[in-house]
Amino acid sequence: MPKYRNSLNVDPNDNDPLMSRRSFLALMGVGACLVGTGMLTNASVLGFLYPNVMKVPPSIFSIGRPEEVLSRDGKIFSPKQKVFIETEAGKVRVQTAVCTHLGCTVNAVATGYACPCHGSTYDRHGLNTGGPAPKPLVYFQVTKGASGDLMVDKSKTTLDWDAAWYSPNA
């Protein structure tokens, strides 16, 4: 007869096992908690040691061959570089699509540009007309590179929308 009423030990010698089921499950729970805590600690330490750099696109980039860029008229958005590329009558100019308030990407609208984050508005030339934006949208310098591609230099800017046009034939 077992020693206790709900005991599973029915050994006639009445010897208890070395570890009960309850002790085993409790030990497994404590072990799982320790392993989880160790993994969280390792992840945070490795995250701290990993360099915290932002992947910034290069300041000089190609927008393509002159014949393919100038073959279309109108304005297109390049999401990788966050610029608007505008072509008209064999000329091209590139304007930033980054709001000068907090760096959101502006949208092209019928009257110019609008920032969806805080409501800044710009006219079709990028001059700020409303909202919290402190500065207008700038144009970047476009040149012909050594490979023959049209190159945009983000470090050279202008606010003059007429001087921003580049014609590879001129």
PASEPA-723234 format. One record per atom (N, C-alpha, C): x, y, z. Coordinates in steps of 0.2 Angstrom, whole numbers, plus 5000, padded with zeros to 4 digits. Layout:
! PASEPA-723234
<rec u="X" v="Y" w="Z"/>
...
***
This chain:
! PASEPA-723234
<rec u="5004" v="4994" w="5000"/>
<rec u="5000" v="5000" w="5000"/>
<rec u="5004" v="5006" w="5000"/>
<rec u="5003" v="5011" w="4996"/>
<rec u="5007" v="5017" w="4996"/>
<rec u="5007" v="5021" w="5002"/>
<rec u="5012" v="5025" w="5003"/>
<rec u="5013" v="5028" w="5010"/>
<rec u="5008" v="5034" w="5010"/>
<rec u="5006" v="5038" w="5004"/>
<rec u="5002" v="5043" w="5004"/>
<rec u="4996" v="5041" w="5000"/>
<rec u="4990" v="5044" w="5000"/>
<rec u="4984" v="5043" w="4997"/>
<rec u="4985" v="5044" w="4989"/>
<rec u="4988" v="5049" w="4987"/>
<rec u="4989" v="5051" w="4980"/>
<rec u="4996" v="5049" w="4977"/>
<rec u="4999" v="5046" w="4981"/>
<rec u="5006" v="5044" w="4978"/>
<rec u="5006" v="5039" w="4973"/>
<rec u="5011" v="5040" w="4968"/>
<rec u="5011" v="5035" w="4962"/>
<rec u="5016" v="5030" w="4964"/>
<rec u="5020" v="5030" w="4969"/>
<rec u="5025" v="5026" w="4971"/>
<rec u="5021" v="5019" w="4974"/>
<rec u="5021" v="5014" w="4970"/>
<rec u="5018" v="5008" w="4972"/>
<rec u="5023" v="5003" w="4973"/>
<rec u="5029" v="5005" w="4975"/>
<rec u="5034" v="5000" w="4976"/>
<rec u="5033" v="4997" w="4983"/>
<rec u="5033" v="4990" w="4983"/>
<rec u="5032" v="4987" w="4989"/>
<rec u="5037" v="4988" w="4994"/>
<rec u="5043" v="4990" w="4992"/>
<rec u="5048" v="4992" w="4997"/>
<rec u="5047" v="4999" w="5000"/>
<rec u="5043" v="5003" w="4997"/>
<rec u="5041" v="5009" w="4999"/>
<rec u="5047" v="5014" w="4999"/>
<rec u="5051" v="5013" w="4994"/>
<rec u="5057" v="5018" w="4992"/>
<rec u="5055" v="5023" w="4988"/>
<rec u="5056" v="5030" w="4989"/>
<rec u="5054" v="5035" w="4985"/>
<rec u="5059" v="5035" w="4979"/>
<rec u="5057" v="5038" w="4973"/>
<rec u="5062" v="5038" w="4968"/>
<rec u="5067" v="5044" w="4969"/>
<rec u="5072" v="5045" w="4966"/>
<rec u="5077" v="5050" w="4967"/>
<rec u="5074" v="5057" w="4966"/>
<rec u="5070" v="5057" w="4961"/>
<rec u="5067" v="5064" w="4959"/>
<rec u="5060" v="5063" w="4957"/>
<rec u="5055" v="5067" w="4960"/>
<rec u="5048" v="5066" w="4959"/>
<rec u="5047" v="5070" w="4952"/>
<rec u="5041" v="5069" w="4949"/>
<rec u="5039" v="5072" w="4943"/>
<rec u="5038" v="5079" w="4944"/>
<rec u="5036" v="5081" w="4950"/>
<rec u="5035" v="5088" w="4951"/>
<rec u="5041" v="5092" w="4952"/>
<rec u="5046" v="5089" w="4955"/>
<rec u="5053" v="5092" w="4955"/>
<rec u="5056" v="5092" w="4949"/>
<rec u="5055" v="5087" w="4944"/>
<rec u="5058" v="5087" w="4938"/>
<rec u="5055" v="5093" w="4934"/>
<rec u="5049" v="5094" w="4934"/>
<rec u="5045" v="5099" w="4930"/>
<rec u="5047" v="5106" w="4932"/>
<rec u="5048" v="5107" w="4939"/>
<rec u="5050" v="5113" w="4942"/>
<rec u="5057" v="5115" w="4940"/>
<rec u="5062" v="5110" w="4940"/>
<rec u="5069" v="5111" w="4937"/>
<rec u="5069" v="5113" w="4930"/>
<rec u="5065" v="5109" w="4926"/>
<rec u="5064" v="5111" w="4919"/>
<rec u="5062" v="5118" w="4918"/>
<rec u="5057" v="5121" w="4921"/>
<rec u="5055" v="5128" w="4921"/>
<rec u="5060" v="5133" w="4923"/>
<rec u="5063" v="5131" w="4928"/>
<rec u="5069" v="5136" w="4930"/>
<rec u="5074" v="5136" w="4925"/>
<rec u="5076" v="5130" w="4922"/>
<rec u="5081" v="5130" w="4917"/>
<rec u="5079" v="5134" w="4911"/>
<rec u="5072" v="5133" w="4909"/>
<rec u="5070" v="5137" w="4903"/>
<rec u="5070" v="5144" w="4904"/>
<rec u="5069" v="5147" w="4910"/>
<rec u="5069" v="5154" w="4912"/>
<rec u="5077" v="5156" w="4912"/>
<rec u="5081" v="5152" w="4914"/>
<rec u="5088" v="5154" w="4914"/>
<rec u="5091" v="5154" w="4907"/>
<rec u="5089" v="5150" w="4903"/>
<rec u="5091" v="5150" w="4896"/>
<rec u="5088" v="5156" w="4892"/>
<rec u="5082" v="5157" w="4893"/>
<rec u="5079" v="5163" w="4890"/>
<rec u="5082" v="5170" w="4892"/>
<rec u="5084" v="5170" w="4899"/>
<rec u="5087" v="5176" w="4901"/>
<rec u="5094" v="5177" w="4898"/>
<rec u="5098" v="5171" w="4898"/>
<rec u="5104" v="5171" w="4895"/>
<rec u="5104" v="5173" w="4887"/>
<rec u="5099" v="5171" w="4884"/>
<rec u="5098" v="5173" w="4877"/>
<rec u="5097" v="5180" w="4876"/>
<rec u="5092" v="5183" w="4880"/>
<rec u="5091" v="5190" w="4880"/>
<rec u="5097" v="5194" w="4881"/>
<rec u="5101" v="5192" w="4886"/>
<rec u="5107" v="5196" w="4888"/>
<rec u="5112" v="5196" w="4882"/>
<rec u="5113" v="5190" w="4879"/>
<rec u="5118" v="5189" w="4874"/>
<rec u="5115" v="5194" w="4868"/>
<rec u="5109" v="5194" w="4866"/>
<rec u="5106" v="5198" w="4861"/>
<rec u="5107" v="5205" w="4862"/>
<rec u="5106" v="5207" w="4868"/>
<rec u="5107" v="5215" w="4870"/>
<rec u="5115" v="5216" w="4869"/>
<rec u="5119" v="5212" w="4872"/>
<rec u="5126" v="5213" w="4872"/>
<rec u="5129" v="5214" w="4864"/>
<rec u="5126" v="5209" w="4860"/>
<rec u="5128" v="5209" w="4853"/>
<rec u="5126" v="5215" w="4850"/>
<rec u="5119" v="5217" w="4851"/>
<rec u="5117" v="5223" w="4848"/>
<rec u="5120" v="5229" w="4850"/>
<rec u="5123" v="5229" w="4856"/>
<rec u="5127" v="5235" w="4858"/>
<rec u="5134" v="5235" w="4855"/>
<rec u="5137" v="5229" w="4853"/>
<rec u="5143" v="5229" w="4850"/>
<rec u="5143" v="5230" w="4842"/>
<rec u="5137" v="5229" w="4839"/>
<rec u="5136" v="5230" w="4832"/>
<rec u="5136" v="5237" w="4831"/>
<rec u="5140" v="5239" w="4825"/>
<rec u="5140" v="5247" w="4824"/>
<rec u="5134" v="5249" w="4822"/>
<rec u="5132" v="5255" w="4825"/>
<rec u="5126" v="5258" w="4823"/>
<rec u="5127" v="5264" w="4818"/>
<rec u="5127" v="5262" w="4812"/>
<rec u="5128" v="5266" w="4806"/>
<rec u="5122" v="5266" w="4802"/>
<rec u="5120" v="5272" w="4799"/>
<rec u="5115" v="5272" w="4794"/>
<rec u="5118" v="5271" w="4787"/>
<rec u="5114" v="5267" w="4783"/>
<rec u="5116" v="5266" w="4776"/>
<rec u="5113" v="5272" w="4772"/>
<rec u="5118" v="5277" w="4771"/>
<rec u="5116" v="5283" w="4767"/>
<rec u="5118" v="5282" w="4760"/>
<rec u="5114" v="5283" w="4755"/>
<rec u="5116" v="5283" w="4748"/>
<rec u="5121" v="5288" w="4746"/>
<rec u="5125" v="5286" w="4741"/>
<rec u="5131" v="5291" w="4740"/>
<rec u="5129" v="5297" w="4738"/>
<rec u="5133" v="5302" w="4738"/>
<rec u="5131" v="5309" w="4737"/>
<rec u="5131" v="5310" w="4729"/>
<rec u="5135" v="5306" w="4725"/>
<rec u="5135" v="5307" w="4718"/>
<rec u="5133" v="5300" w="4715"/>
<rec u="5127" v="5301" w="4711"/>
<rec u="5124" v="5295" w="4708"/>
<rec u="5122" v="5296" w="4701"/>
<rec u="5121" v="5291" w="4697"/>
<rec u="5119" v="5291" w="4690"/>
<rec u="5112" v="5291" w="4690"/>
<rec u="5109" v="5294" w="4685"/>
<rec u="5102" v="5294" w="4684"/>
<rec u="5101" v="5290" w="4677"/>
<rec u="5106" v="5289" w="4673"/>
<rec u="5106" v="5285" w="4667"/>
<rec u="5109" v="5288" w="4661"/>
<rec u="5108" v="5285" w="4656"/>
<rec u="5111" v="5288" w="4649"/>
<rec u="5107" v="5294" w="4647"/>
<rec u="5110" v="5299" w="4644"/>
<rec u="5107" v="5305" w="4642"/>
<rec u="5101" v="5303" w="4637"/>
<rec u="5102" v="5298" w="4632"/>
<rec u="5097" v="5297" w="4627"/>
<rec u="5091" v="5294" w="4631"/>
<rec u="5091" v="5290" w="4636"/>
<rec u="5086" v="5287" w="4639"/>
<rec u="5082" v="5291" w="4644"/>
<rec u="5086" v="5296" w="4647"/>
<rec u="5083" v="5300" w="4652"/>
<rec u="5079" v="5306" w="4648"/>
<rec u="5082" v="5308" w="4643"/>
<rec u="5079" v="5314" w="4639"/>
<rec u="5074" v="5312" w="4634"/>
<rec u="5073" v="5305" w="4634"/>
<rec u="5068" v="5302" w="4629"/>
<rec u="5061" v="5303" w="4632"/>
<rec u="5060" v="5304" w="4638"/>
<rec u="5053" v="5305" w="4641"/>
<rec u="5053" v="5313" w="4644"/>
<rec u="5047" v="5316" w="4643"/>
<rec u="5046" v="5322" w="4646"/>
<rec u="5041" v="5321" w="4652"/>
<rec u="5043" v="5325" w="4657"/>
<rec u="5039" v="5325" w="4663"/>
<rec u="5043" v="5324" w="4669"/>
<rec u="5040" v="5323" w="4675"/>
<rec u="5043" v="5322" w="4681"/>
<rec u="5042" v="5315" w="4684"/>
<rec u="5048" v="5312" w="4686"/>
<rec u="5047" v="5305" w="4689"/>
<rec u="5051" v="5305" w="4696"/>
<rec u="5049" v="5301" w="4700"/>
<rec u="5051" v="5300" w="4707"/>
<rec u="5056" v="5295" w="4707"/>
<rec u="5062" v="5296" w="4710"/>
<rec u="5067" v="5290" w="4711"/>
<rec u="5067" v="5289" w="4719"/>
<rec u="5064" v="5283" w="4721"/>
<rec u="5063" v="5282" w="4728"/>
<rec u="5070" v="5280" w="4731"/>
<rec u="5074" v="5277" w="4728"/>
<rec u="5081" v="5275" w="4731"/>
<rec u="5085" v="5281" w="4733"/>
<rec u="5085" v="5287" w="4728"/>
<rec u="5089" v="5293" w="4730"/>
<rec u="5084" v="5298" w="4733"/>
<rec u="5078" v="5297" w="4733"/>
<rec u="5073" v="5302" w="4735"/>
<rec u="5074" v="5309" w="4732"/>
<rec u="5073" v="5309" w="4725"/>
<rec u="5073" v="5314" w="4721"/>
<rec u="5068" v="5314" w="4716"/>
<rec u="5066" v="5320" w="4713"/>
<rec u="5062" v="5321" w="4707"/>
<rec u="5066" v="5322" w="4701"/>
<rec u="5066" v="5318" w="4696"/>
<rec u="5069" v="5320" w="4690"/>
<rec u="5065" v="5323" w="4685"/>
<rec u="5066" v="5329" w="4683"/>
<rec u="5061" v="5332" w="4678"/>
<rec u="5065" v="5333" w="4671"/>
<rec u="5062" v="5331" w="4666"/>
<rec u="5064" v="5332" w="4659"/>
<rec u="5059" v="5336" w="4655"/>
<rec u="5062" v="5341" w="4651"/>
<rec u="5058" v="5345" w="4647"/>
<rec u="5062" v="5348" w="4641"/>
<rec u="5060" v="5346" w="4635"/>
<rec u="5063" v="5349" w="4629"/>
<rec u="5071" v="5348" w="4629"/>
<rec u="5073" v="5342" w="4630"/>
<rec u="5080" v="5340" w="4630"/>
<rec u="5084" v="5343" w="4636"/>
<rec u="5081" v="5345" w="4641"/>
<rec u="5085" v="5347" w="4647"/>
<rec u="5082" v="5343" w="4653"/>
<rec u="5086" v="5343" w="4658"/>
<rec u="5085" v="5339" w="4664"/>
<rec u="5087" v="5343" w="4670"/>
<rec u="5083" v="5342" w="4676"/>
<rec u="5085" v="5345" w="4682"/>
<rec u="5082" v="5340" w="4687"/>
<rec u="5086" v="5340" w="4693"/>
<rec u="5084" v="5335" w="4698"/>
<rec u="5083" v="5339" w="4705"/>
<rec u="5078" v="5338" w="4708"/>
<rec u="5076" v="5341" w="4714"/>
<rec u="5075" v="5336" w="4720"/>
<rec u="5077" v="5338" w="4726"/>
<rec u="5076" v="5334" w="4732"/>
<rec u="5069" v="5333" w="4733"/>
<rec u="5067" v="5327" w="4736"/>
<rec u="5060" v="5325" w="4738"/>
<rec u="5060" v="5325" w="4746"/>
<rec u="5065" v="5327" w="4749"/>
<rec u="5065" v="5327" w="4757"/>
<rec u="5063" v="5334" w="4760"/>
<rec u="5058" v="5333" w="4764"/>
<rec u="5055" v="5339" w="4767"/>
<rec u="5061" v="5342" w="4771"/>
<rec u="5061" v="5349" w="4771"/>
<rec u="5066" v="5352" w="4775"/>
<rec u="5064" v="5353" w="4783"/>
<rec u="5058" v="5351" w="4785"/>
<rec u="5056" v="5351" w="4791"/>
<rec u="5059" v="5346" w="4796"/>
<rec u="5057" v="5339" w="4794"/>
<rec u="5060" v="5334" w="4798"/>
<rec u="5062" v="5328" w="4794"/>
<rec u="5063" v="5329" w="4787"/>
<rec u="5066" v="5324" w="4783"/>
<rec u="5061" v="5319" w="4780"/>
<rec u="5054" v="5320" w="4780"/>
<rec u="5050" v="5316" w="4777"/>
<rec u="5050" v="5316" w="4769"/>
<rec u="5048" v="5311" w="4766"/>
<rec u="5047" v="5312" w="4758"/>
<rec u="5041" v="5315" w="4756"/>
<rec u="5042" v="5321" w="4752"/>
<rec u="5036" v="5324" w="4750"/>
<rec u="5033" v="5321" w="4744"/>
<rec u="5026" v="5322" w="4743"/>
<rec u="5023" v="5320" w="4737"/>
<rec u="5021" v="5325" w="4732"/>
<rec u="5022" v="5324" w="4726"/>
<rec u="5020" v="5328" w="4721"/>
<rec u="5012" v="5329" w="4720"/>
<rec u="5010" v="5335" w="4721"/>
<rec u="5003" v="5337" w="4720"/>
<rec u="5002" v="5342" w="4714"/>
<rec u="4996" v="5343" w="4713"/>
<rec u="4994" v="5348" w="4707"/>
<rec u="4997" v="5355" w="4708"/>
<rec u="4998" v="5357" w="4714"/>
<rec u="5000" v="5364" w="4715"/>
<rec u="5008" v="5364" w="4717"/>
<rec u="5011" v="5358" w="4717"/>
<rec u="5018" v="5358" w="4719"/>
<rec u="5020" v="5352" w="4723"/>
<rec u="5021" v="5353" w="4729"/>
<rec u="5023" v="5347" w="4733"/>
<rec u="5020" v="5348" w="4740"/>
<rec u="5018" v="5342" w="4743"/>
<rec u="5015" v="5342" w="4750"/>
<rec u="5019" v="5337" w="4754"/>
<rec u="5020" v="5339" w="4760"/>
<rec u="5023" v="5334" w="4765"/>
<rec u="5017" v="5330" w="4769"/>
<rec u="5017" v="5324" w="4769"/>
<rec u="5012" v="5320" w="4772"/>
<rec u="5013" v="5320" w="4780"/>
<rec u="5018" v="5322" w="4782"/>
<rec u="5020" v="5321" w="4790"/>
<rec u="5017" v="5327" w="4794"/>
<rec u="5019" v="5333" w="4792"/>
<rec u="5017" v="5339" w="4796"/>
<rec u="5013" v="5344" w="4792"/>
<rec u="5012" v="5343" w="4786"/>
<rec u="5008" v="5348" w="4782"/>
<rec u="5011" v="5353" w="4778"/>
<rec u="5018" v="5353" w="4778"/>
<rec u="5022" v="5358" w="4774"/>
<rec u="5020" v="5358" w="4767"/>
<rec u="5019" v="5363" w="4764"/>
<rec u="5017" v="5364" w="4756"/>
<rec u="5023" v="5368" w="4753"/>
<rec u="5024" v="5366" w="4747"/>
<rec u="5029" v="5369" w="4742"/>
<rec u="5025" v="5371" w="4736"/>
<rec u="5027" v="5376" w="4732"/>
<rec u="5025" v="5377" w="4725"/>
<rec u="5029" v="5373" w="4720"/>
<rec u="5027" v="5373" w="4714"/>
<rec u="5030" v="5369" w="4709"/>
<rec u="5038" v="5370" w="4708"/>
<rec u="5040" v="5375" w="4711"/>
<rec u="5048" v="5376" w="4711"/>
<rec u="5051" v="5374" w="4717"/>
<rec u="5047" v="5372" w="4722"/>
<rec u="5050" v="5370" w="4728"/>
<rec u="5050" v="5375" w="4734"/>
<rec u="5048" v="5381" w="4732"/>
<rec u="5048" v="5386" w="4738"/>
<rec u="5042" v="5385" w="4743"/>
<rec u="5044" v="5385" w="4749"/>
<rec u="5039" v="5384" w="4754"/>
<rec u="5034" v="5389" w="4755"/>
<rec u="5027" v="5386" w="4754"/>
<rec u="5022" v="5391" w="4754"/>
<rec u="5017" v="5390" w="4761"/>
<rec u="5019" v="5385" w="4765"/>
<rec u="5015" v="5384" w="4771"/>
<rec u="5017" v="5379" w="4775"/>
<rec u="5015" v="5379" w="4781"/>
<rec u="5018" v="5373" w="4786"/>
<rec u="5024" v="5375" w="4790"/>
<rec u="5027" v="5370" w="4793"/>
<rec u="5032" v="5371" w="4797"/>
<rec u="5039" v="5371" w="4794"/>
<rec u="5039" v="5370" w="4787"/>
<rec u="5046" v="5369" w="4784"/>
<rec u="5049" v="5376" w="4784"/>
<rec u="5056" v="5376" w="4786"/>
<rec u="5059" v="5382" w="4786"/>
<rec u="5063" v="5384" w="4780"/>
<rec u="5064" v="5380" w="4775"/>
<rec u="5068" v="5381" w="4769"/>
<rec u="5064" v="5378" w="4763"/>
<rec u="5066" v="5380" w="4757"/>
<rec u="5063" v="5377" w="4751"/>
<rec u="5067" v="5371" w="4749"/>
<rec u="5064" v="5367" w="4745"/>
<rec u="5067" v="5361" w="4742"/>
<rec u="5072" v="5364" w="4737"/>
<rec u="5078" v="5360" w="4737"/>
<rec u="5084" v="5363" w="4733"/>
<rec u="5084" v="5358" w="4727"/>
<rec u="5088" v="5361" w="4722"/>
<rec u="5090" v="5357" w="4716"/>
<rec u="5097" v="5355" w="4716"/>
<rec u="5098" v="5349" w="4713"/>
<rec u="5105" v="5347" w="4713"/>
<rec u="5108" v="5348" w="4706"/>
<rec u="5115" v="5348" w="4706"/>
<rec u="5119" v="5349" w="4700"/>
<rec u="5119" v="5343" w="4696"/>
<rec u="5118" v="5343" w="4690"/>
<rec u="5118" v="5338" w="4685"/>
<rec u="5124" v="5339" w="4680"/>
<rec u="5128" v="5334" w="4679"/>
<rec u="5133" v="5334" w="4675"/>
<rec u="5134" v="5328" w="4671"/>
<rec u="5138" v="5328" w="4665"/>
<rec u="5139" v="5322" w="4662"/>
<rec u="5145" v="5319" w="4664"/>
<rec u="5145" v="5312" w="4666"/>
<rec u="5151" v="5309" w="4669"/>
<rec u="5156" v="5306" w="4664"/>
<rec u="5161" v="5304" w="4666"/>
<rec u="5166" v="5301" w="4662"/>
<rec u="5164" v="5295" w="4658"/>
<rec u="5159" v="5291" w="4661"/>
<rec u="5156" v="5285" w="4657"/>
<rec u="5151" v="5287" w="4652"/>
<rec u="5149" v="5294" w="4652"/>
<rec u="5143" v="5296" w="4648"/>
<rec u="5137" v="5296" w="4651"/>
<rec u="5136" v="5294" w="4657"/>
<rec u="5130" v="5294" w="4661"/>
<rec u="5129" v="5301" w="4664"/>
<rec u="5122" v="5303" w="4665"/>
<rec u="5121" v="5309" w="4668"/>
<rec u="5122" v="5308" w="4676"/>
<rec u="5126" v="5312" w="4679"/>
<rec u="5128" v="5311" w="4686"/>
<rec u="5125" v="5317" w="4690"/>
<rec u="5122" v="5315" w="4696"/>
<rec u="5119" v="5320" w="4700"/>
<rec u="5124" v="5321" w="4707"/>
<rec u="5125" v="5327" w="4708"/>
<rec u="5130" v="5328" w="4714"/>
<rec u="5125" v="5332" w="4720"/>
<rec u="5124" v="5328" w="4725"/>
<rec u="5119" v="5331" w="4730"/>
<rec u="5123" v="5336" w="4735"/>
<rec u="5129" v="5336" w="4734"/>
<rec u="5133" v="5341" w="4738"/>
<rec u="5133" v="5348" w="4735"/>
<rec u="5131" v="5348" w="4729"/>
<rec u="5131" v="5355" w="4725"/>
<rec u="5124" v="5356" w="4724"/>
<rec u="5121" v="5361" w="4727"/>
<rec u="5114" v="5363" w="4727"/>
<rec u="5113" v="5370" w="4725"/>
<rec u="5107" v="5372" w="4722"/>
<rec u="5105" v="5378" w="4720"/>
<rec u="5097" v="5379" w="4722"/>
<rec u="5095" v="5385" w="4723"/>
<rec u="5088" v="5387" w="4723"/>
<rec u="5085" v="5390" w="4717"/>
<rec u="5090" v="5391" w="4712"/>
<rec u="5088" v="5394" w="4706"/>
<rec u="5085" v="5389" w="4701"/>
<rec u="5079" v="5389" w="4700"/>
<rec u="5076" v="5383" w="4696"/>
<rec u="5077" v="5384" w="4689"/>
<rec u="5079" v="5390" w="4686"/>
<rec u="5081" v="5391" w="4679"/>
<rec u="5088" v="5389" w="4678"/>
<rec u="5093" v="5390" w="4683"/>
<rec u="5100" v="5388" w="4682"/>
<rec u="5101" v="5380" w="4684"/>
<rec u="5096" v="5377" w="4687"/>
<rec u="5096" v="5370" w="4688"/>
<rec u="5096" v="5366" w="4682"/>
<rec u="5093" v="5368" w="4677"/>
<rec u="5092" v="5364" w="4670"/>
<rec u="5099" v="5362" w="4668"/>
<rec u="5100" v="5356" w="4665"/>
<rec u="5106" v="5354" w="4662"/>
<rec u="5104" v="5351" w="4655"/>
<rec u="5108" v="5354" w="4650"/>
<rec u="5107" v="5351" w="4643"/>
<rec u="5113" v="5348" w="4641"/>
<rec u="5113" v="5341" w="4640"/>
<rec u="5119" v="5338" w="4638"/>
<rec u="5122" v="5340" w="4631"/>
<rec u="5117" v="5344" w="4627"/>
<rec u="5119" v="5346" w="4620"/>
<rec u="5123" v="5353" w="4620"/>
<rec u="5122" v="5356" w="4626"/>
<rec u="5125" v="5363" w="4626"/>
<rec u="5132" v="5363" w="4628"/>
***
